[in-house]
Amino acid sequence: MFTQIGPLSCFVSKHSIPPEMEFDPNSTPPSYTTADQDVVIQEKDSIRLRIVGTRVDANDIFAVGTTNGLIILAM
């Protein structure tokens, strides 16, 4: 999953998303959901994540994040 934090692009690996969240490519729009569909994360939703690493190159700043161990705030 890729997120935008202002001008910063942040990648969250599927290994850094809680195991109870599963990607559903057939939903419209594609989303991550819990089995009981109590939590749904889709494009344009706000989530809480932790930045665990950054990289700066000549033109951009990139980050790697995790949602493991955090309460997910899907809006």
Order of alpha helices (4+ residues) and beta strands (2+ residues): beta-beta-beta-beta-beta-beta-beta
